Amino acid sequence: MKYGIGRYLMMAVCGMLSVGCSAGEVSETNLEKLSSIPIIYSPKYKISVFGMEKFHPFDIGKYDKIYHALKKDGYVTDQSVIEPAEVTREHMLLIHSKDYLESLKKTKHVARYLEAPQLRVIPDRLLDAKIVSRFRKATGGTIEAARRALKAKSKMAINLGGGFHHAKPHCGEGFCIIADVPIAIRVLQKERLIQRALIIDTDIHQGNGTIVSLKNDPSTYTFSMHEKDIYPVPKEQGDEDVELAAGVTDAVYLTLLKSKLDQLLIKSKPDIVFHVAGCDALDGDPLASGKMTAEGIEKRDAMIVSVCKKYGVPYVMTLSGGYSKGAWEAQYKSIRALIKGEM
């Protein structure tokens, strides 16, 4: 996930868009299709900045569309989706500094972190309600998904949001202002639910914020497959970084990923895996140069889930970036395939 000034408003949907749906009747057939994988989601993920988010050329409705499609096809209902609590200040302080959290109360700072100076028009008094609280809600979703994955029969959970992998302890960037995955790891460790965690980041942009947040931590392991010559520049040094040339195809990507996964699980010995499952490697994404297909994204995600199941490790998906016209459908199809695989 990386965005120019005009593109940053698009990233208000990076784990933040949702839809407020009225409760509806579902058929008996659809009830039989309900996901056994916990799906975490809330209408309060949605960011709306006085309509400004509509004035960009990209598909800002990606997460709305995924939720609508899952509901329409009977995989979720308003009642089956789990709404998370917001992350608490105490939990944010497990990663972020007090000074940084205080800075999130001022529009001038948040606009700078988001590299979107047009957001300065938002009064400070509306900033929390319009933007910051939405990130807290989606971060709560990642924490809730992790707790559910540890308990679920499927050993899986999906947050229809999150993956804010550019947020750092003392600053935000890339329209990521709260480091949801590092916070979730620290919360689980504090609650003694896990000792070790593995982050598999397949967003096409390196998760530099995640790496910085967990630097020199032997209890975590960061793995990132990302395009070499795009944001962030320079890259951070994670535990394991795989740099991809521009134009990566399904065949190249999947062969390389397959060669890494077994050893990754063996050497990191995780109690849980967080997958930052951005799909901006898709052909046509305006912020990268990948040439992958929707089928390749589906195979990628299935491959990661399969290796987690092989080693009995709970799996958490966060959706992160991906803003080509077909991004929402690619992620929907992947999630649908994971749900159907558990039936």
N, C-alpha and C positions, 0 to 999 in steps of 0.2 A: 504494500500500500504506500504509494507516494504520489503527491498531488501538487500541482502548481497552484498559485494563488487563486486563480479562477476555478480550480478544480476542488479546492478544499471543502466547499459547501457540499459537494457531492458526498464527501466522506462523513457527513452527518449520518449517513446510513451505514457506516462501518460498524455493524453490530447494533445500530440504534433505531432503525425503522421498524414499525410494527403496524398493526391494524386493529382498530377497535371493532370487534364483531359482536353482533347480538347473538344470544344463545339460539341455536337452531336445532331442529329435529334431524336426526340421522337415521337412516334405514337400518334394519337388522343386519343387512349385508355389510354396511359400512361399519357397524359396531364390531363385527367380526374382524375387520381390518385394522382396528385401532392399534397404534404403535405400542409394542411392549417395551420399546426403548423410551425412557423418560425424555420428553421434549420440554425445554424451558423457554418461556417466552412471555412478554408482557406488552400491552399497548403503551405502557409508559417508557418503553425503549425509544419511542419516536421523538425525533427532534424536529421542531418547526420554528423557523426563525423569520417570522412575519412574511412568509412566502418567498424569502430570498433563495431558499434551497431549490426552488423550481427553475431558477434562471441559469441552468447549466445544461450542456448538451448530452449528458449521460443519464443512464437509467437509475434514478434515485429510488425507484420503487422495488428494488431487488428483494428485500426481505419481506415486504408486504406480499409480493407475488409468491414467494416460497410458502409463506403461511397460508395464503388463500388456496394454493394448489394442494397442500397437504390436507386442508380442511375439506375442500371440494371433493377430493378423492377418498375421503373417509379415514385418513390415517390419524387425524387429530380432531378433537372437538374443543369448544371453548372450555368445557369441563375437564378434559383430559390433559390439556396443556398446564404446566406447572408455572405459576407466577412467583418469581423470586422476591425476596426482600432486598432493599438497597444495601450495598456494602456499607458498613459502619465506618466512622472516622477511626476508631480503634484499629480496625482491620486495615484500612488504607495506610495507617502509620507503620504497619509492618514492612512496607516498601517505601512509601513516600515520606519526605521530610515535612515537618510542621510548616516551615516557611512556604514550601511549594503548595500545600493545601490551602494556606491563607491566600496565596496568589490567585487561586481559582475563584476568588470572590470578586475579582476585578476584571471587567471586560477588556481593558487594555492588555492585560497579561494573557488572558485566554485567547484573544484575537492573535496575539503574537505566537503563542504555542501552536495555534491552528494555521498559522501563516495565512490568515484571512482578515486583512485589515478592515474589510467592509463590516465585519461583526462589531466594530467599535460603536456602531449606532445603537446597540442594545444597551439600555441602562443597566448599571450594576445591580439594581434591585430586581431585575428580571433574569439576570444571567443564570442563576442557579436553577430556576424553574424551566427555563427554555433549553439549557444545554447541559450544565454540569450534573444535575440530578439524573439525567437520562443515562449518562455514563456510569453513574453509581448504580443505577438499576440493572444495566446490562452486566456490570461487574458482579453484582449479586447473582446474576444468572449463571455466570461461570462458576462461582462458588457452589451454588445449588446443584449445578450439573455434576460437579466433581463429587459432592456428597452422595448424589443419587447413583452415580456410576459405581461407587464403592459398595452400594447396597443392592443394586438391581440384579436380577437373575441374569440379564443379558450382559452385565458388566460394561454397560455403555450408557452414555447420556449425551444429548445434543442441546447446546445453547444456540437458539436462532439469533445470534448476535455475538458480541465479544470478539476476542482476538485483537485487542488494541496493542499490538506488539511494538509500536514505536514510542510508547510512553516510558519515561525514565524516572528514577527516584526524585530528581530535582527539576525536571522540565517535561513538557509535552511537545510532540511534533507529529507530523503526518496524520492530523486529526485524531490523535490518540492522546488522551489526557489522564487516563487512569490505567495502570498496568494490571489488567484483570487476571491474567494467568499467573504471574509471580505472586500477586496477592492471594489468589486461591491456594497456591502451594503453601504459602506461609500459614494461612488459616488452618489447612489440613494438618500441617506439622504441629502447630500450636495445640490443636485438639487431639493430637496423637493418633490421628487416623492413618497417617502415612509417615514414612521416614524419607523416602527418596522419590523423586519425580523426573520424568523425561518429557521434554518439549520437542515435538516434531513439527517444524514450521515449514509448510509447503506453499505459503504465500510467495509470489515471485519476487517480493522485496524482502531483504533480510530483516528479521525481527531484532533490530539493533537495541530497542528499548528493553526487551526481555533479557538479552544478553547482559546489558549493563546492570539491570536490576538483580541478576543472579550471579554476577561476576565472582569468581573465586569461591564458589559455594560447592563443596564436594557432595552435597546431598542432592544436587540437581545436575542435569545434563541437557545442554541445548544443542539441537541438530537443526540446521537450516539448509534448504536447497533453494537457491535464489539466483536471479540473473546478475551477471557480474558487473555490467557497466551502467547500471541505473541506480537511483536512490536506494539506500543511503550511500553517500560517498563522503569520506571514506567509510569502509565497512568496519564494524566491530569484530573482534576475534572471539567467536563462540567456542564451545567445546568441540564442535565438528561442523564445519562449513563446507558445502559443496556448491561451487560456483558454476553457473550454466552460461553457455554462449547464447547470444540472441538467436531467436528462431527455434528454440528447443521444441522437438516433436514428441508425440506420445511414445514412440518406440524408444527414443533416446532417454527420455525422462524415466519411463517405467523400468527400463533395463537397469539404469543407474540406481534408482531407488530400491529395487529388488535386491541389488548387490549389497546394499547397506543395512537393511532392516534387521536381519537376524543378529548380526554382530552388535548392532546398536542396542537391542534389548538385552543381549547377553552381558555386554560390558557396563551398561548403565544400571542394571538390576533395579528397575523402577517398581514402585508400588502402585503407580498410576501414570498414564500417558495423557498429555494434553496435546491435541492436534490443532494447530492454527491452520485451518483448511481453506485459506484464500484460493480463489480460482482465477486470479489474474494472469495465469500462464496461458489462458485461452487465446486462441487466434482472434485478433481484432480488439483486444483490450487496449484502450487508449493510453494506458500508463506503462506498458511493457511491450516486449517484442516476441512473446511466446507464440507457438503455433499448435498448441494442444487443442484437442477436441473435447466435447462433453463426455464422450465415451472414455477418453483418457483420464479425465478428472474422476469419473466414477470408478475406474479401475484403480487409480491411485488411492482413493479413500478406502476401497475394499481391501487393497493390499495391506494397508496400515492396520485396519481392523483385524484382518486375518492373522497378522503376526502378533498382535496383542492377545488374541484368543489363544494362539499357539502357546504362549508363555503365561496365560492366565492373568493378564494384567488389565485392570479396568481402563476404559478409553473414554475420553471427553473430547467432543468436537466443538470448536468455536469457528464461526464462518468467515471472519476477517474480510479481506478485500476481494475484488473482482467486479469490474464495471463495464464489460462489453455488453452488447444487447442480449447475448445469450447466457450471461453469467447466472442470472436467477434460475433459469431452467436447468443449467448444468448442475448447480448445487441441489436443486429440488430433486432431479433424477438420481443423484448420488444418495441423498438422504432416503428417498423412496426405496432405493435398492437395499440400503442397510436395514430399513424397517422390514421389507419383505423377506430378507434373509433370516430374520428372527422369527418368522411365522411358522 
